[in-house]
């Protein structure tokens, strides 16, 4: 006895309500605009109060941070750019965020022409991490904190601000 399958003609049923992803993103962006405006106004108000009422400009920390940022800008525009250091930090940030999100990194490549990380996980945070996570600044703070467990680092606190100024300016110049 043979089992013959009957040929059936299937008519695809179209989804009655399909909205393009681009439209959804646009609508979400419109709704996020007021939130961005409120947060921006709050930031600039807090900064203005700190600058005037708390004399931010007179603080030693501000001047050491500014010194570090200016020194980096002089180096950035006056010396050959350390592309390899930037690419390494960029790809390492991707890898760190992959690990934070529970993924695995199977390949890590860095070169003067760019780099890449091969992983089993990808998402919004991993993709954008190098742009909002200043790896070298975090590393400087971690080294300072680690050393302070064994050595009195308080006399070198102002130099931490200078190093953070250099590393944030590094992050800013290569990210923008």
matplotlib code that plots the C-alpha trace (Angstrom):
import matplotlib.pyplot as plt

x = [0.0, 1.3, 1.0, 0.5, 0.6, -2.0, -0.8, -2.4, -2.3, -1.5, -2.5, -0.2, -2.1, -0.7, -0.4, -3.2, -1.1, 2.6, 4.5, 8.0, 10.7, 11.9, 8.6, 8.6, 12.1, 11.0, 8.0, 10.1, 12.7, 10.0, 8.7, 12.3, 12.9, 11.2, 13.1, 16.4, 15.5, 14.7, 17.9, 20.0, 18.4, 19.0, 22.6, 23.4, 21.5, 23.5, 26.8, 26.0, 25.2, 28.4, 30.4, 29.0, 27.8, 30.5, 33.3, 34.1, 36.7, 38.6, 39.0, 42.5, 40.9, 39.3, 42.7, 44.5, 41.8, 42.0, 45.8, 45.5, 42.9, 45.0, 48.2, 46.3, 45.0, 48.5, 49.7, 46.7, 47.3, 51.1, 52.2, 51.5, 48.2, 48.3, 45.7, 46.8, 46.2, 42.7, 41.7, 42.9, 40.8, 37.8, 37.9, 38.7, 35.7, 33.5, 35.0, 34.5, 30.9, 30.4, 31.7, 29.5, 26.5, 27.4, 28.8, 32.1, 34.8, 36.3, 38.6, 40.1, 42.0, 43.6, 45.6, 46.4, 43.7, 41.0, 40.0, 37.2, 35.9, 34.1, 31.6, 28.5, 26.5, 25.6, 23.2, 22.8, 25.0, 27.9, 27.7, 27.8, 30.0, 33.2, 31.3, 30.0, 32.4, 35.8, 37.9, 41.3, 39.7, 38.1, 41.4, 43.3, 40.8, 41.0, 44.8, 44.7, 42.2, 44.2, 47.4, 45.7, 45.0, 48.8, 50.3, 49.1, 47.9, 46.4, 49.4, 49.0, 45.2, 45.7, 47.7, 44.8, 42.6, 45.3, 45.4, 41.6, 41.8, 44.2, 42.2, 38.8, 40.2, 41.7, 38.3, 36.6, 39.0, 38.9, 35.2, 34.0]
y = [0.0, 3.3, 6.5, 9.4, 12.9, 15.1, 18.3, 21.2, 24.7, 27.2, 30.8, 32.9, 35.0, 38.5, 40.2, 42.8, 45.2, 45.4, 48.6, 49.1, 49.1, 52.5, 54.1, 52.6, 53.9, 57.3, 57.4, 56.3, 58.9, 61.6, 60.5, 60.5, 64.1, 65.7, 63.3, 64.3, 68.0, 67.7, 65.8, 68.3, 71.2, 69.5, 68.8, 72.4, 73.8, 71.6, 72.5, 76.2, 76.0, 74.1, 76.6, 79.7, 78.6, 76.0, 77.7, 74.8, 77.0, 77.6, 73.9, 72.3, 69.2, 71.2, 72.7, 69.4, 67.8, 70.7, 70.5, 66.8, 67.6, 70.4, 68.3, 65.5, 68.0, 69.3, 65.7, 64.8, 67.7, 67.8, 64.2, 61.1, 59.7, 56.4, 54.6, 51.2, 52.1, 53.5, 50.4, 48.1, 50.0, 50.1, 46.3, 45.5, 47.5, 45.4, 42.2, 43.4, 44.2, 40.8, 39.1, 41.4, 40.3, 36.6, 36.0, 34.4, 36.0, 33.6, 36.0, 39.4, 41.2, 44.6, 46.4, 49.9, 49.5, 48.5, 45.5, 43.2, 40.9, 37.6, 36.6, 34.5, 37.5, 40.9, 43.6, 47.3, 47.8, 45.7, 47.5, 51.0, 50.4, 51.9, 55.2, 55.7, 53.7, 55.5, 52.4, 54.1, 56.5, 53.6, 51.8, 54.8, 55.0, 51.2, 51.4, 54.3, 52.5, 49.3, 51.1, 53.0, 49.7, 49.3, 52.8, 56.2, 57.7, 60.8, 63.0, 61.9, 62.6, 65.7, 63.7, 61.3, 64.2, 65.1, 61.4, 61.4, 64.6, 63.0, 59.8, 61.5, 63.9, 60.8, 59.1, 62.3, 63.0, 59.5, 58.9, 62.2]
z = [0.0, -1.0, 1.0, -1.4, -0.1, -1.5, -3.0, -1.3, -2.5, 0.2, -0.1, 1.9, 4.4, 4.6, 7.9, 8.1, 10.2, 9.2, 10.1, 8.8, 11.4, 10.2, 11.1, 14.5, 15.2, 14.0, 16.3, 19.3, 18.5, 18.5, 21.9, 23.2, 22.2, 25.2, 27.5, 25.9, 26.2, 29.9, 30.6, 28.6, 30.4, 33.8, 33.0, 31.9, 34.9, 37.3, 35.5, 35.7, 39.4, 40.0, 38.0, 39.8, 43.3, 44.0, 42.1, 39.9, 38.0, 41.2, 42.1, 41.7, 40.3, 37.4, 36.5, 36.5, 34.4, 32.0, 31.9, 30.9, 28.2, 26.8, 26.8, 24.9, 22.3, 21.7, 21.3, 19.1, 16.7, 16.9, 17.0, 14.9, 16.1, 18.1, 16.0, 17.2, 20.9, 19.9, 17.9, 20.7, 23.3, 20.9, 20.3, 23.9, 25.0, 22.6, 24.1, 27.7, 27.1, 25.4, 28.6, 30.7, 28.7, 29.1, 25.7, 24.5, 22.4, 19.9, 18.0, 18.7, 16.0, 16.1, 13.4, 12.1, 9.5, 12.1, 14.0, 14.9, 17.6, 16.7, 19.3, 19.9, 21.2, 19.8, 21.0, 21.3, 24.3, 22.9, 19.6, 21.2, 24.2, 22.7, 22.2, 25.7, 27.9, 28.2, 28.8, 29.4, 31.9, 33.8, 33.7, 35.1, 38.0, 38.6, 38.7, 41.1, 43.3, 43.3, 44.2, 47.0, 48.7, 49.2, 48.9, 50.2, 46.8, 48.2, 47.4, 43.7, 43.5, 41.4, 38.9, 38.6, 37.4, 34.8, 33.6, 33.4, 31.4, 29.0, 28.7, 28.3, 25.7, 23.9, 24.0, 22.8, 19.9, 18.5, 19.1, 17.5]

ax = plt.figure().add_subplot(projection="3d")
ax.plot(x, y, z, "-o")
ax.set_aspect("equal")
plt.show()
